[in-house]
Amino acid sequence: MKPPKGSVAIENRDNRIRLRWSFNGERYCLSLGLNYTQINLKAAQQVANQIELDILSGNFDLSLNKYKPAKISFANKSKLSKNPNLLEVWDVWVNSLKLTSRTKNRHYMQIRGLIRKANPKLKDPKWFTKIDTLSPEIWNSRLSYLSSCLDWCIDKGYAAENPYKGLKRRKSATKAAKPFTKQEINSIILAFRTDQFCPQSSSYKHSYYADYVEFLFLTGCRPAEAIGLQRKHIDLERNEIVICSVLARGDNGETSSNKRVRKETKTGNIRYLTMTERLRQIMESRCADLQPDCLVFRSPKGLAINDNNFTRRQWKPVLEGLGIEYRKPYTTRHTMASIAIEQGIPLTGVAYLLGHKDTTMVMRTYGHMINRPSLPEIDI
């Protein structure tokens, strides 16, 4: 597996974080002015991801000003009260992360609302244990953010210990991913290509999305990755597809084309997918007359695909018509991963194809498929 082009290395230079990479034959080095700690490494990884994405998309800032951390105006002890509460510290920590407005307005602001309502002391986690309006998954996620904030407090000297690390995570009902069978895959793709369940009067033909559906099955890409795929991400000479960004929903979950935002992939990884023969046929056909920045998959009006409309108008009618148990389009991703595991692709390889940094998520989701023993033969 070849290393990603323009990859950025994160180094420890005298206990300070430094980034190093090469671009167009030139070597670059950038010091972030941060101590080499676990919390600061997360911030450094965000900068590294942005540099890699800009190199790949042709937006690299040669001056490096775009990647230099701005001065934190109030992330120091003099701006905090002598005994700050959690809300005060939370605001300073969030600002120190230099998040985009889009990112800050989601989980961080939602957690801030919980903190503001409870107004807890810095070292008292009891308020959080009393919250019963969140699902176990979301509660556990919020706990991770709070724990990271307290780790930062320890690093800055605001606290001596992290009381949130002692909280027990809540158990959630694990729903096993149910991939589509090969017969179901073939039936779905055929129904899309033949407009089998599309009303003749409809202006939204299923067949228009047939390549998009087959692409999801063949690659296991997230829908937002497929929706955001551009012609310049298809390298026919190298026979590979570069998955480096997505067209994500708007800040408030909007799916319309004009509200979508181009950003890095969910995990910040860039991956290179070698095309199968069938996938190459689809890409050659679709890319023939496209300019580099054009979307490979578009709506009938030439805009980015609205995944909500696609699911309601195309996906659901096809599955209902075929009598196939409903599963979200995202299940195409689980399907590809399951087939890859069945064919003996190593877990590290499956994780790479899915865009995960390691095999943790693969083991958690598909562990029941790995080295599963058969029942013994018992003479009765």
C-alpha positions as CSV (number, residue, x, y, z in Angstrom):
1,M,0.0,0.0,0.0
2,K,1.6,3.2,-1.2
3,P,1.9,6.2,1.3
4,P,-0.5,9.1,0.7
5,K,0.8,11.9,-1.5
6,G,1.6,15.0,0.5
7,S,1.3,13.3,3.8
8,V,2.2,15.4,6.9
9,A,4.3,14.0,9.7
10,I,3.7,15.1,13.3
11,E,7.0,15.2,15.2
12,N,8.2,15.8,18.8
13,R,10.9,18.5,18.7
14,D,12.2,19.2,22.2
15,N,8.7,18.4,23.5
16,R,7.1,20.8,21.1
17,I,4.9,19.8,18.2
18,R,6.3,20.3,14.7
19,L,4.8,19.4,11.3
20,R,7.0,18.3,8.3
21,W,6.0,17.4,4.7
22,S,7.0,17.8,1.1
23,F,5.2,19.5,-1.8
24,N,6.3,19.9,-5.4
25,G,9.9,18.8,-4.5
26,E,10.1,21.4,-1.6
27,R,10.4,20.4,2.1
28,Y,8.2,22.3,4.6
29,C,8.4,22.6,8.3
30,L,5.8,24.3,10.6
31,S,6.0,24.7,14.4
32,L,2.6,25.1,16.0
33,G,4.0,26.5,19.3
34,L,2.3,23.7,21.3
35,N,3.7,21.3,23.9
36,Y,3.7,17.7,22.8
37,T,0.7,16.4,24.7
38,Q,-2.2,14.2,23.8
39,I,-4.7,17.1,23.7
40,N,-2.4,19.3,21.6
41,L,-1.8,16.3,19.2
42,K,-5.4,16.3,18.4
43,A,-5.3,19.9,17.4
44,A,-2.1,19.3,15.4
45,Q,-3.8,16.4,13.6
46,Q,-6.5,18.8,12.4
47,V,-3.9,21.1,10.9
48,A,-2.1,18.2,9.3
49,N,-5.4,17.0,7.8
50,Q,-6.1,20.5,6.4
51,I,-2.7,20.7,4.8
52,E,-3.1,17.2,3.1
53,L,-6.5,18.1,1.9
54,D,-5.3,21.4,0.4
55,I,-2.4,19.8,-1.3
56,L,-4.7,17.2,-2.9
57,S,-7.4,19.7,-3.9
58,G,-4.9,22.3,-5.3
59,N,-5.5,24.9,-2.5
60,F,-2.2,24.7,-0.7
61,D,-1.1,28.0,0.9
62,L,2.6,28.4,0.1
63,S,2.9,31.1,2.7
64,L,1.7,28.7,5.4
65,N,-0.3,31.5,7.0
66,K,-3.5,29.5,6.7
67,Y,-2.0,26.8,8.9
68,K,-0.3,28.9,11.6
69,P,-2.3,28.9,14.8
70,A,-3.8,32.3,15.7
71,K,-3.0,33.7,19.1
72,I,-5.4,32.5,21.7
73,S,-6.7,35.8,23.1
74,F,-8.1,34.5,26.4
75,A,-6.7,30.9,26.9
76,N,-4.5,31.8,29.9
77,K,-4.8,31.9,33.6
78,S,-5.1,35.6,33.9
79,K,-8.4,35.5,32.0
80,L,-9.9,32.9,34.4
81,S,-11.3,33.6,37.8
82,K,-9.4,32.2,40.8
83,N,-11.8,29.2,41.1
84,P,-13.3,28.9,37.7
85,N,-16.5,26.8,37.2
86,L,-16.8,24.3,34.3
87,L,-18.6,26.6,31.9
88,E,-15.7,29.2,32.1
89,V,-13.1,26.6,31.6
90,W,-15.1,24.9,28.8
91,D,-15.2,28.2,26.8
92,V,-11.5,28.7,27.1
93,W,-10.7,25.1,26.1
94,V,-13.0,25.2,23.1
95,N,-11.5,28.4,21.9
96,S,-8.0,26.9,22.3
97,L,-8.9,24.2,19.8
98,K,-9.4,26.8,17.0
99,L,-12.4,24.9,15.6
100,T,-14.3,25.9,12.6
101,S,-17.7,27.5,13.2
102,R,-19.4,24.5,11.7
103,T,-17.7,22.1,14.1
104,K,-18.1,24.4,17.2
105,N,-21.8,24.8,16.6
106,R,-22.5,21.1,16.9
107,H,-21.3,18.9,19.7
108,Y,-19.4,21.7,21.5
109,M,-22.3,24.1,21.7
110,Q,-24.7,21.4,22.6
111,I,-22.5,20.3,25.5
112,R,-22.1,24.0,26.5
113,G,-25.9,24.2,26.8
114,L,-25.9,21.3,29.2
115,I,-23.1,22.8,31.3
116,R,-24.8,26.3,31.3
117,K,-28.1,24.8,32.5
118,A,-26.5,22.8,35.4
119,N,-23.8,25.4,36.2
120,P,-21.5,22.8,37.9
121,K,-18.2,23.3,39.6
122,L,-15.1,22.4,37.8
123,K,-14.4,19.2,39.7
124,D,-17.9,17.9,40.3
125,P,-19.2,15.4,37.7
126,K,-22.4,14.5,39.6
127,W,-24.5,16.9,37.5
128,F,-23.7,14.9,34.4
129,T,-24.6,11.5,35.9
130,K,-28.1,12.8,36.6
131,I,-28.8,13.5,32.9
132,D,-31.3,11.0,31.6
133,T,-32.6,12.7,28.4
134,L,-29.7,11.5,26.2
135,S,-29.3,8.1,24.6
136,P,-26.4,6.0,25.9
137,E,-24.4,6.6,22.7
138,I,-24.8,10.3,22.9
139,W,-24.2,10.4,26.7
140,N,-21.0,8.4,26.2
141,S,-19.9,10.8,23.5
142,R,-20.5,13.8,25.6
143,L,-18.5,12.2,28.4
144,S,-15.5,11.8,26.1
145,Y,-15.6,15.6,25.3
146,L,-15.9,16.5,29.0
147,S,-13.0,14.2,29.8
148,S,-10.8,15.8,27.1
149,C,-11.6,19.2,28.6
150,L,-10.5,18.1,32.0
151,D,-7.3,16.5,30.6
152,W,-6.5,19.9,29.1
153,C,-7.1,21.5,32.6
154,I,-4.6,19.1,34.1
155,D,-2.1,20.0,31.3
156,K,-2.6,23.7,32.0
157,G,-2.5,23.4,35.7
158,Y,-6.1,24.2,36.4
159,A,-6.9,20.8,37.9
160,A,-4.9,18.0,39.5
161,E,-7.1,15.1,38.4
162,N,-9.9,14.3,36.0
163,P,-13.1,13.3,37.8
164,Y,-14.9,12.4,34.5
165,K,-12.5,9.5,33.8
166,G,-14.0,7.6,36.8
167,L,-17.5,7.7,35.4
168,K,-18.8,4.4,34.0
169,R,-20.0,4.5,30.4
170,R,-23.6,3.6,29.8
171,K,-24.5,0.4,28.0
172,S,-26.3,0.7,24.7
173,A,-28.2,-1.9,22.7
174,T,-25.8,-3.0,20.0
175,K,-27.5,-3.4,16.7
176,A,-25.6,-5.7,14.4
177,A,-25.2,-4.3,10.9
178,K,-27.3,-6.4,8.4
179,P,-25.6,-6.2,5.1
180,F,-27.4,-6.9,1.8
181,T,-27.0,-10.3,0.3
182,K,-25.4,-10.7,-3.2
183,Q,-28.8,-11.6,-4.6
184,E,-30.3,-8.4,-3.0
185,I,-27.5,-6.3,-4.4
186,N,-28.1,-7.6,-7.9
187,S,-31.8,-7.1,-7.6
188,I,-31.5,-3.5,-6.4
189,I,-29.0,-2.5,-9.1
190,L,-31.1,-4.2,-11.8
191,A,-34.3,-2.4,-10.6
192,F,-32.5,1.0,-10.7
193,R,-31.1,0.4,-14.2
194,T,-34.5,-0.7,-15.6
195,D,-36.7,1.8,-13.8
196,Q,-38.6,-1.3,-12.6
197,F,-40.7,0.5,-9.9
198,C,-40.6,4.1,-11.3
199,P,-44.0,5.6,-12.3
200,Q,-43.9,6.5,-16.0
201,S,-45.2,10.0,-15.1
202,S,-42.3,10.6,-12.7
203,S,-39.6,13.0,-13.8
204,Y,-37.2,11.4,-11.2
205,K,-36.1,8.2,-12.9
206,H,-34.4,5.5,-10.9
207,S,-32.0,4.8,-13.7
208,Y,-30.5,8.2,-13.4
209,Y,-29.0,7.1,-10.0
210,A,-28.0,3.6,-11.0
211,D,-24.3,4.4,-11.3
212,Y,-24.4,6.2,-7.9
213,V,-26.0,3.2,-6.2
214,E,-23.6,0.7,-7.8
215,F,-20.7,2.9,-6.8
216,L,-21.8,2.8,-3.2
217,F,-21.9,-1.0,-3.2
218,L,-18.6,-1.4,-5.0
219,T,-16.6,1.1,-2.9
220,G,-18.2,1.2,0.5
221,C,-17.9,5.0,0.5
222,R,-20.0,7.1,2.8
223,P,-22.9,8.7,0.8
224,A,-21.4,12.2,1.5
225,E,-18.1,11.0,0.1
226,A,-19.8,9.8,-3.1
227,I,-21.9,12.9,-3.4
228,G,-18.8,15.1,-3.1
229,L,-16.6,13.1,-5.5
230,Q,-15.1,15.3,-8.3
231,R,-13.6,14.4,-11.6
232,K,-10.2,15.4,-10.5
233,H,-10.4,12.6,-7.8
234,I,-10.5,10.0,-10.5
235,D,-7.1,9.0,-11.9
236,L,-7.7,6.7,-14.8
237,E,-4.0,6.4,-15.6
238,R,-3.2,5.1,-12.1
239,N,-6.5,3.2,-12.0
240,E,-7.5,4.7,-8.6
241,I,-10.0,6.9,-6.9
242,V,-8.9,9.4,-4.3
243,I,-11.4,9.8,-1.4
244,C,-10.2,13.0,0.3
245,S,-13.3,15.2,1.0
246,V,-17.1,15.2,1.4
247,L,-20.0,17.4,0.6
248,A,-21.4,17.4,4.1
249,R,-24.8,18.6,5.2
250,G,-25.1,22.2,6.4
251,D,-24.6,23.4,9.9
252,N,-28.2,22.7,10.8
253,G,-28.4,19.4,8.9
254,E,-29.6,20.9,5.5
255,T,-29.3,18.5,2.6
256,S,-30.0,21.0,-0.2
257,S,-27.2,21.5,-2.7
258,N,-26.7,25.2,-1.9
259,K,-26.3,24.4,1.9
260,R,-23.8,21.6,1.6
261,V,-20.2,22.3,2.8
262,R,-17.1,20.7,1.4
263,K,-14.8,19.4,4.2
264,E,-12.4,16.6,5.0
265,T,-13.6,13.1,5.4
266,K,-15.2,12.0,8.7
267,T,-12.0,10.6,10.1
268,G,-9.7,13.1,8.3
269,N,-8.1,10.4,6.3
270,I,-7.2,10.4,2.6
271,R,-7.4,7.0,0.9
272,Y,-6.7,5.6,-2.5
273,L,-9.1,3.0,-3.9
274,T,-7.8,0.8,-6.7
275,M,-10.7,0.3,-9.2
276,T,-12.1,-3.0,-10.1
277,E,-12.9,-3.7,-13.8
278,R,-16.6,-2.9,-13.3
279,L,-15.9,0.3,-11.3
280,R,-13.5,1.5,-13.9
281,Q,-16.2,1.0,-16.6
282,I,-18.5,3.2,-14.6
283,M,-15.9,5.9,-14.0
284,E,-14.7,6.0,-17.7
285,S,-18.3,6.5,-18.8
286,R,-19.1,9.2,-16.3
287,C,-15.8,11.1,-16.5
288,A,-15.6,11.4,-20.3
289,D,-16.8,15.0,-20.6
290,L,-16.3,16.3,-17.1
291,Q,-14.1,19.2,-16.0
292,P,-11.8,18.6,-13.0
293,D,-14.1,20.3,-10.5
294,C,-17.3,18.8,-11.7
295,L,-19.2,16.4,-9.5
296,V,-19.2,12.8,-10.8
297,F,-22.7,12.1,-9.5
298,R,-25.3,14.8,-9.8
299,S,-29.0,15.3,-9.6
300,P,-31.1,15.5,-12.8
301,K,-30.7,19.3,-12.5
302,G,-27.0,19.1,-12.4
303,L,-26.7,19.8,-8.7
304,A,-25.3,17.9,-5.8
305,I,-27.5,14.9,-4.9
306,N,-29.9,15.6,-2.0
307,D,-29.6,12.4,0.0
308,N,-32.9,12.9,1.7
309,N,-34.8,13.2,-1.6
310,F,-32.8,10.3,-3.0
311,T,-33.8,8.0,-0.1
312,R,-37.4,9.0,-0.2
313,R,-38.0,9.1,-4.0
314,Q,-35.6,6.4,-5.2
315,W,-34.2,4.1,-2.6
316,K,-37.4,3.3,-0.6
317,P,-39.6,2.7,-3.6
318,V,-37.1,0.2,-5.0
319,L,-36.7,-1.7,-1.8
320,E,-40.4,-1.8,-1.2
321,G,-41.1,-2.9,-4.8
322,L,-38.6,-5.8,-4.4
323,G,-39.9,-6.8,-1.0
324,I,-36.5,-6.3,0.5
325,E,-36.3,-5.4,4.2
326,Y,-35.6,-1.7,4.5
327,R,-32.1,-0.6,5.3
328,K,-30.6,2.9,4.8
329,P,-28.3,3.6,1.8
330,Y,-25.4,3.7,4.3
331,T,-25.8,-0.1,4.6
332,T,-24.1,-0.4,1.2
333,R,-21.0,0.5,3.2
334,H,-21.5,-2.4,5.7
335,T,-22.2,-4.7,2.7
336,M,-18.8,-4.0,1.0
337,A,-17.0,-4.4,4.3
338,S,-18.7,-7.7,5.0
339,I,-17.9,-9.1,1.6
340,A,-14.3,-8.0,2.0
341,I,-14.0,-9.9,5.3
342,E,-15.7,-13.0,3.8
343,Q,-13.1,-12.9,1.0
344,G,-10.3,-12.9,3.5
345,I,-9.0,-9.3,3.2
346,P,-7.0,-8.6,6.3
347,L,-8.6,-6.3,9.0
348,T,-6.0,-3.7,8.3
349,G,-7.0,-3.7,4.7
350,V,-10.7,-3.5,5.4
351,A,-10.1,-0.6,7.8
352,Y,-8.1,1.3,5.1
353,L,-10.9,0.7,2.5
354,L,-13.4,2.2,5.0
355,G,-11.2,5.1,5.8
356,H,-10.6,4.2,9.5
357,K,-7.3,5.0,11.2
358,D,-7.1,1.5,12.8
359,T,-9.0,-1.8,13.1
360,T,-10.9,-0.8,16.3
361,M,-14.2,0.1,14.5
362,V,-13.9,-2.8,12.2
363,M,-13.6,-5.2,15.1
364,R,-16.4,-3.6,17.0
365,T,-18.8,-3.7,14.0
366,Y,-17.8,-6.9,12.2
367,G,-16.0,-8.9,14.9
368,H,-18.8,-11.5,14.9
369,M,-17.7,-12.4,11.3
370,I,-14.0,-12.9,12.0
371,N,-12.7,-16.4,12.8
372,R,-16.2,-17.6,13.6
373,P,-16.1,-21.3,14.4
374,S,-18.6,-23.8,13.2
375,L,-20.7,-25.9,15.6
376,P,-19.1,-29.3,16.3
377,E,-20.6,-32.4,14.7
378,I,-22.4,-34.3,17.5
379,D,-23.6,-37.9,17.0
380,I,-27.1,-38.1,18.3
